[in-house]
Amino acid sequence: MSAPSSDISINRLLSTALKIISIELQFGHLSVPAPTLSYNDDMALRTLIVGGTSGIGLALAHHIAVAPEAIVTVCGRTKPANLPSNIDFSPIEATSMRGIKKWTDNFKGTLAGNRINLLILSQGTSNFAGRDETNEGIDRKMALHYYSRQLIVRELTPVLKEDAKVLFILNGKEGSPAHINWNDLDLKTSYSMSTAAQQSATMLDIMVQHYAAVQKGDEKRHYAHVYPGGVLTGLTRAWPWYMRAGVKVVGPLIAVKPETCAQLLLENLDKVTSAREKDGYFWSNIDSDGSVIKDKTVWSKSQRECLAEHTWRTIDSALS
Protein backbone atom coordinates (compact mmCIF):
# COMPACT_ATOMS: atom_id res chain seq x y z
CA MET A 1 0.00 0.00 0.00
CA SER A 2 1.39 3.40 -0.94
CA ALA A 3 2.03 6.06 1.69
CA PRO A 4 -0.52 8.88 2.04
CA SER A 5 0.31 11.93 -0.06
CA SER A 6 0.72 14.07 3.08
CA ASP A 7 3.38 11.66 4.38
CA ILE A 8 5.17 11.78 1.03
CA SER A 9 5.15 15.59 1.13
CA ILE A 10 6.57 15.62 4.66
CA ASN A 11 9.26 13.12 3.68
CA ARG A 12 10.23 15.29 0.74
CA LEU A 13 10.39 18.36 2.96
CA LEU A 14 12.57 16.51 5.47
CA SER A 15 14.85 15.29 2.70
CA THR A 16 15.21 18.81 1.35
CA ALA A 17 15.80 20.18 4.84
CA LEU A 18 18.54 17.65 5.54
CA LYS A 19 20.29 18.56 2.30
CA ILE A 20 20.15 22.25 3.20
CA ILE A 21 21.33 21.57 6.75
CA SER A 22 24.22 19.51 5.41
CA ILE A 23 25.30 22.40 3.17
CA GLU A 24 25.06 24.91 6.02
CA LEU A 25 27.01 22.64 8.37
CA GLN A 26 29.63 22.11 5.68
CA PHE A 27 30.01 25.82 5.20
CA GLY A 28 30.50 26.43 8.89
CA HIS A 29 27.67 28.87 9.60
CA LEU A 30 25.93 26.80 12.25
CA SER A 31 27.20 28.06 15.56
CA VAL A 32 26.44 28.95 19.16
CA PRO A 33 28.06 31.42 21.56
CA ALA A 34 31.16 30.10 23.30
CA PRO A 35 32.17 30.52 26.95
CA THR A 36 35.46 31.97 28.08
CA LEU A 37 38.14 29.29 27.78
CA SER A 38 41.65 28.87 29.10
CA TYR A 39 44.20 29.08 26.33
CA ASN A 40 47.86 29.68 27.08
CA ASP A 41 49.48 29.88 23.65
CA ASP A 42 50.71 33.23 22.31
CA MET A 43 47.84 35.13 20.75
CA ALA A 44 47.78 38.07 18.40
CA LEU A 45 48.08 41.35 20.32
CA ARG A 46 45.43 43.24 18.34
CA THR A 47 42.67 41.25 16.67
CA LEU A 48 39.59 42.29 14.70
CA ILE A 49 36.84 39.71 14.14
CA VAL A 50 34.01 40.64 11.80
CA GLY A 51 31.11 38.30 12.46
CA GLY A 52 32.55 37.73 15.92
CA THR A 53 29.31 38.12 17.85
CA SER A 54 28.35 34.42 17.83
CA GLY A 55 29.60 30.97 16.91
CA ILE A 56 33.12 30.35 15.68
CA GLY A 57 33.91 34.07 15.56
CA LEU A 58 32.97 34.62 19.19
CA ALA A 59 34.74 31.43 20.24
CA LEU A 60 37.93 32.67 18.58
CA ALA A 61 37.54 36.01 20.35
CA HIS A 62 37.28 34.33 23.75
CA HIS A 63 40.32 32.15 23.08
CA ILE A 64 42.46 35.07 21.98
CA ALA A 65 41.29 37.36 24.79
CA VAL A 66 42.62 34.96 27.44
CA ALA A 67 46.05 36.48 26.82
CA PRO A 68 46.11 39.55 29.12
CA GLU A 69 47.87 41.70 26.52
CA ALA A 70 45.35 40.89 23.78
CA ILE A 71 43.07 43.63 22.46
CA VAL A 72 40.11 42.17 20.57
CA THR A 73 37.29 43.87 18.69
CA VAL A 74 34.25 41.89 17.58
CA CYS A 75 31.83 43.29 15.02
CA GLY A 76 28.28 42.38 14.15
CA ARG A 77 24.68 43.42 14.56
CA THR A 78 24.17 42.51 18.21
CA LYS A 79 26.54 42.86 21.14
CA PRO A 80 27.27 39.53 22.85
CA ALA A 81 26.60 39.26 26.57
CA ASN A 82 29.32 39.02 29.21
CA LEU A 83 32.31 40.06 27.14
CA PRO A 84 35.69 40.18 28.92
CA SER A 85 37.13 43.63 29.50
CA ASN A 86 39.63 43.26 26.64
CA ILE A 87 36.96 42.48 24.03
CA ASP A 88 35.27 45.54 22.53
CA PHE A 89 32.10 45.45 20.45
CA SER A 90 31.60 47.55 17.33
CA PRO A 91 28.25 47.41 15.46
CA ILE A 92 28.33 46.83 11.71
CA GLU A 93 25.82 46.05 8.97
CA ALA A 94 27.92 43.74 6.82
CA THR A 95 25.49 43.43 3.91
CA SER A 96 25.93 47.12 3.02
CA MET A 97 29.04 48.21 1.15
CA ARG A 98 28.36 51.84 2.06
CA GLY A 99 27.90 50.88 5.68
CA ILE A 100 31.16 48.94 5.67
CA LYS A 101 33.08 51.82 4.10
CA LYS A 102 31.77 54.19 6.75
CA TRP A 103 32.59 51.68 9.48
CA THR A 104 36.16 51.03 8.27
CA ASP A 105 36.83 54.77 8.05
CA ASN A 106 35.66 55.19 11.64
CA PHE A 107 37.50 52.12 12.91
CA LYS A 108 40.83 53.22 11.44
CA GLY A 109 40.42 56.46 13.35
CA THR A 110 40.18 54.59 16.65
CA LEU A 111 43.50 52.77 16.24
CA ALA A 112 45.60 55.81 17.16
CA GLY A 113 48.52 54.61 15.07
CA ASN A 114 48.29 50.99 16.18
CA ARG A 115 48.04 48.20 13.62
CA ILE A 116 46.14 44.93 13.40
CA ASN A 117 47.94 41.63 13.93
CA LEU A 118 45.05 39.31 13.08
CA LEU A 119 41.98 40.00 10.93
CA ILE A 120 39.26 37.34 10.96
CA LEU A 121 36.27 37.50 8.63
CA SER A 122 33.52 35.08 9.62
CA GLN A 123 30.28 36.92 8.81
CA GLY A 124 27.59 34.70 7.33
CA THR A 125 23.94 33.81 7.14
CA SER A 126 21.67 30.78 7.20
CA ASN A 127 19.14 32.41 4.90
CA PHE A 128 17.44 29.80 2.71
CA ALA A 129 15.69 32.26 0.42
CA GLY A 130 16.54 32.66 -3.24
CA ARG A 131 18.45 35.62 -4.59
CA ASP A 132 17.70 38.57 -2.32
CA GLU A 133 19.37 41.79 -3.43
CA THR A 134 20.22 44.68 -1.17
CA ASN A 135 19.44 48.21 -2.33
CA GLU A 136 23.03 48.22 -3.63
CA GLY A 137 22.25 45.41 -6.10
CA ILE A 138 24.22 42.61 -4.40
CA ASP A 139 22.70 39.36 -3.17
CA ARG A 140 22.67 39.38 0.64
CA LYS A 141 24.26 35.96 1.04
CA MET A 142 27.08 36.78 -1.38
CA ALA A 143 27.47 40.22 0.20
CA LEU A 144 28.18 38.59 3.56
CA HIS A 145 30.23 35.65 2.35
CA TYR A 146 32.30 37.38 -0.30
CA TYR A 147 31.95 41.05 -1.24
CA SER A 148 31.89 42.57 2.25
CA ARG A 149 35.02 40.64 3.16
CA GLN A 150 36.93 41.99 0.17
CA LEU A 151 35.95 45.57 0.93
CA ILE A 152 37.05 45.19 4.55
CA VAL A 153 40.43 43.80 3.48
CA ARG A 154 40.91 46.57 0.93
CA GLU A 155 40.06 49.34 3.37
CA LEU A 156 42.01 47.92 6.32
CA THR A 157 45.17 46.82 4.49
CA PRO A 158 46.90 50.13 5.36
CA VAL A 159 46.45 49.37 9.08
CA LEU A 160 47.47 45.70 8.95
CA LYS A 161 50.91 44.85 10.26
CA GLU A 162 53.34 43.75 7.58
CA ASP A 163 53.25 40.18 8.93
CA ALA A 164 49.55 40.12 9.83
CA LYS A 165 47.36 37.10 9.25
CA VAL A 166 44.00 37.43 7.46
CA LEU A 167 41.56 34.55 7.88
CA PHE A 168 38.45 34.07 5.75
CA ILE A 169 36.23 31.52 7.51
CA LEU A 170 33.80 29.92 5.08
CA ASN A 171 34.71 26.76 3.15
CA GLY A 172 38.37 26.43 2.27
CA LYS A 173 37.87 22.83 1.17
CA GLU A 174 35.22 22.78 -1.57
CA GLY A 175 36.27 25.61 -3.89
CA SER A 176 37.36 24.38 -7.32
CA PRO A 177 37.36 25.30 -11.03
CA ALA A 178 34.13 23.31 -11.38
CA HIS A 179 32.42 25.60 -8.87
CA ILE A 180 32.81 28.99 -10.51
CA ASN A 181 30.81 30.54 -13.34
CA TRP A 182 33.15 33.03 -14.96
CA ASN A 183 30.32 34.34 -17.14
CA ASP A 184 28.10 35.17 -14.16
CA LEU A 185 30.36 35.89 -11.19
CA ASP A 186 27.70 37.68 -9.17
CA LEU A 187 25.10 35.04 -10.15
CA LYS A 188 22.62 37.55 -11.53
CA THR A 189 21.18 34.92 -13.88
CA SER A 190 22.19 31.52 -12.44
CA TYR A 191 21.57 31.86 -8.71
CA SER A 192 20.70 29.03 -6.35
CA MET A 193 21.64 28.45 -2.72
CA SER A 194 24.18 25.77 -3.63
CA THR A 195 25.73 27.73 -6.50
CA ALA A 196 26.02 30.82 -4.29
CA ALA A 197 27.80 28.77 -1.63
CA GLN A 198 30.16 27.10 -4.10
CA GLN A 199 30.86 30.29 -6.04
CA SER A 200 31.63 32.29 -2.89
CA ALA A 201 33.96 29.57 -1.60
CA THR A 202 35.82 29.36 -4.90
CA MET A 203 36.15 33.12 -5.22
CA LEU A 204 37.63 33.28 -1.71
CA ASP A 205 40.17 30.64 -2.75
CA ILE A 206 41.18 32.83 -5.66
CA MET A 207 41.37 36.04 -3.65
CA VAL A 208 43.63 34.68 -0.90
CA GLN A 209 46.08 33.82 -3.68
CA HIS A 210 45.57 37.24 -5.25
CA TYR A 211 46.31 39.13 -2.03
CA ALA A 212 49.41 37.04 -1.40
CA ALA A 213 50.66 37.68 -4.94
CA VAL A 214 50.23 41.47 -5.00
CA GLN A 215 52.10 42.18 -1.75
CA LYS A 216 55.00 44.58 -2.13
CA GLY A 217 58.31 45.24 -0.43
CA ASP A 218 58.55 43.93 3.11
CA GLU A 219 54.90 42.86 3.24
CA LYS A 220 54.65 39.24 4.34
CA ARG A 221 51.03 38.94 5.33
CA HIS A 222 49.48 35.50 5.24
CA TYR A 223 45.99 35.00 3.79
CA ALA A 224 44.08 31.84 4.63
CA HIS A 225 40.70 30.40 3.68
CA VAL A 226 39.46 28.22 6.54
CA TYR A 227 37.09 25.26 6.42
CA PRO A 228 35.68 25.00 9.96
CA GLY A 229 33.56 21.92 9.30
CA GLY A 230 30.11 21.63 10.81
CA VAL A 231 29.72 23.84 13.87
CA LEU A 232 26.61 23.49 16.05
CA THR A 233 24.17 26.38 15.88
CA GLY A 234 21.64 28.46 17.71
CA LEU A 235 20.44 30.03 14.44
CA THR A 236 17.82 27.35 13.79
CA ARG A 237 15.14 28.78 16.09
CA ALA A 238 13.57 30.74 13.22
CA TRP A 239 13.65 27.81 10.81
CA PRO A 240 10.60 25.71 9.85
CA TRP A 241 9.93 22.80 12.21
CA TYR A 242 11.14 20.16 9.74
CA MET A 243 14.54 21.86 9.43
CA ARG A 244 14.88 22.15 13.21
CA ALA A 245 14.03 18.45 13.47
CA GLY A 246 16.74 17.64 10.95
CA VAL A 247 19.32 19.59 12.92
CA LYS A 248 18.43 17.74 16.11
CA VAL A 249 19.02 14.42 14.36
CA VAL A 250 21.99 15.23 12.12
CA GLY A 251 23.79 18.04 13.95
CA PRO A 252 25.26 16.13 16.91
CA LEU A 253 26.51 13.40 14.56
CA ILE A 254 28.51 15.58 12.17
CA ALA A 255 29.12 18.89 13.95
CA VAL A 256 31.43 20.15 16.70
CA LYS A 257 31.24 22.88 19.30
CA PRO A 258 32.58 26.27 18.19
CA GLU A 259 35.16 26.34 20.99
CA THR A 260 36.61 23.05 19.69
CA CYS A 261 36.87 24.45 16.19
CA ALA A 262 38.48 27.65 17.49
CA GLN A 263 41.03 25.77 19.57
CA LEU A 264 42.11 23.51 16.70
CA LEU A 265 42.52 26.48 14.37
CA LEU A 266 44.51 28.62 16.80
CA GLU A 267 46.71 25.78 18.05
CA ASN A 268 47.88 25.01 14.52
CA LEU A 269 47.77 28.40 12.79
CA ASP A 270 51.39 29.47 13.29
CA LYS A 271 52.70 26.00 12.44
CA VAL A 272 50.70 25.79 9.21
CA THR A 273 51.45 29.31 8.00
CA SER A 274 55.16 29.09 8.88
CA ALA A 275 55.53 25.84 6.96
CA ARG A 276 53.77 27.30 3.95
CA GLU A 277 55.90 30.44 4.03
CA LYS A 278 59.10 28.38 4.11
CA ASP A 279 57.89 26.86 0.84
CA GLY A 280 57.27 30.34 -0.57
CA TYR A 281 53.49 30.48 -0.13
CA PHE A 282 51.80 33.31 1.73
CA TRP A 283 48.36 31.78 1.30
CA SER A 284 46.79 28.64 2.71
CA ASN A 285 43.61 26.64 2.82
CA ILE A 286 43.13 25.29 6.34
CA ASP A 287 41.01 22.29 7.33
CA SER A 288 38.75 21.88 10.35
CA ASP A 289 41.49 20.04 12.28
CA GLY A 290 43.90 22.93 11.76
CA SER A 291 45.97 21.20 9.07
CA VAL A 292 46.72 22.55 5.62
CA ILE A 293 44.40 21.37 2.84
CA LYS A 294 46.66 19.96 0.13
CA ASP A 295 46.30 19.86 -3.64
CA LYS A 296 44.26 23.04 -3.91
CA THR A 297 44.05 24.62 -7.35
CA VAL A 298 46.70 27.27 -7.99
CA TRP A 299 44.94 29.97 -9.97
CA SER A 300 46.65 31.81 -12.82
CA LYS A 301 47.51 35.49 -12.73
CA SER A 302 44.89 36.22 -15.40
CA GLN A 303 42.20 34.40 -13.39
CA ARG A 304 43.14 36.26 -10.22
CA GLU A 305 43.13 39.61 -11.98
CA CYS A 306 39.82 38.87 -13.70
CA LEU A 307 38.11 38.15 -10.39
CA ALA A 308 39.75 41.12 -8.65
CA GLU A 309 38.57 43.44 -11.43
CA HIS A 310 35.00 42.12 -11.14
CA THR A 311 35.11 42.40 -7.35
CA TRP A 312 36.24 46.02 -7.21
CA ARG A 313 33.91 47.03 -10.04
CA THR A 314 30.94 45.50 -8.20
CA ILE A 315 31.90 47.03 -4.86
CA ASP A 316 32.71 50.47 -6.27
CA SER A 317 29.40 50.48 -8.13
CA ALA A 318 27.62 49.78 -4.84
CA LEU A 319 29.56 52.60 -3.17
CA SER A 320 28.77 55.16 -5.87
Rosetta blueprint (number, residue, H / E / L):
1 M L
2 S L
3 A L
4 P L
5 S H
6 S H
7 D H
8 I H
9 S H
10 I H
11 N H
12 R H
13 L H
14 L H
15 S H
16 T H
17 A H
18 L H
19 K H
20 I H
21 I H
22 S H
23 I H
24 E H
25 L H
26 Q H
27 F L
28 G L
29 H L
30 L L
31 S L
32 V L
33 P L
34 A L
35 P L
36 T L
37 L L
38 S L
39 Y L
40 N L
41 D L
42 D L
43 M L
44 A L
45 L L
46 R E
47 T E
48 L E
49 I E
50 V E
51 G L
52 G L
53 T L
54 S L
55 G H
56 I H
57 G H
58 L H
59 A H
60 L H
61 A H
62 H H
63 H H
64 I H
65 A H
66 V L
67 A L
68 P L
69 E L
70 A L
71 I E
72 V E
73 T E
74 V E
75 C E
76 G E
77 R L
78 T L
79 K L
80 P L
81 A L
82 N L
83 L L
84 P L
85 S L
86 N L
87 I E
88 D E
89 F E
90 S E
91 P E
92 I L
93 E L
94 A L
95 T L
96 S L
97 M H
98 R H
99 G H
100 I H
101 K H
102 K H
103 W H
104 T H
105 D H
106 N H
107 F H
108 K H
109 G H
110 T H
111 L L
112 A L
113 G L
114 N L
115 R L
116 I E
117 N E
118 L E
119 L E
120 I E
121 L E
122 S L
123 Q L
124 G L
125 T L
126 S L
127 N L
128 F L
129 A L
130 G L
131 R L
132 D L
133 E E
134 T L
135 N L
136 E L
137 G L
138 I L
139 D E
140 R H
141 K H
142 M H
143 A H
144 L H
145 H H
146 Y H
147 Y H
148 S H
149 R H
150 Q H
151 L H
152 I H
153 V H
154 R H
155 E H
156 L H
157 T H
158 P H
159 V H
160 L E
161 K E
162 E E
163 D E
164 A E
165 K E
166 V E
167 L E
168 F E
169 I E
170 L L
171 N L
172 G L
173 K L
174 E L
175 G L
176 S L
177 P H
178 A H
179 H H
180 I L
181 N L
182 W L
183 N L
184 D L
185 L L
186 D L
187 L L
188 K L
189 T L
190 S L
191 Y L
192 S L
193 M H
194 S H
195 T H
196 A H
197 A H
198 Q H
199 Q H
200 S H
201 A H
202 T H
203 M H
204 L H
205 D H
206 I H
207 M H
208 V H
209 Q H
210 H H
211 Y H
212 A H
213 A H
214 V L
215 Q L
216 K L
217 G L
218 D L
219 E L
220 K L
221 R L
222 H E
223 Y E
224 A E
225 H E
226 V E
227 Y L
228 P L
229 G L
230 G E
231 V E
232 L L
233 T L
234 G L
235 L H
236 T H
237 R H
238 A H
239 W L
240 P L
241 W H
242 Y H
243 M H
244 R H
245 A H
246 G H
247 V H
248 K H
249 V H
250 V H
251 G H
252 P H
253 L H
254 I H
255 A E
256 V E
257 K L
258 P H
259 E H
260 T H
261 C H
262 A H
263 Q H
264 L H
265 L H
266 L H
267 E H
268 N H
269 L H
270 D H
271 K H
272 V H
273 T H
274 S H
275 A H
276 R H
277 E H
278 K H
279 D L
280 G L
281 Y L
282 F L
283 W E
284 S E
285 N E
286 I E
287 D L
288 S L
289 D L
290 G L
291 S L
292 V E
293 I L
294 K L
295 D L
296 K L
297 T L
298 V L
299 W L
300 S L
301 K H
302 S H
303 Q H
304 R H
305 E H
306 C H
307 L H
308 A H
309 E H
310 H H
311 T H
312 W H
313 R H
314 T H
315 I H
316 D H
317 S H
318 A H
319 L H
320 S L
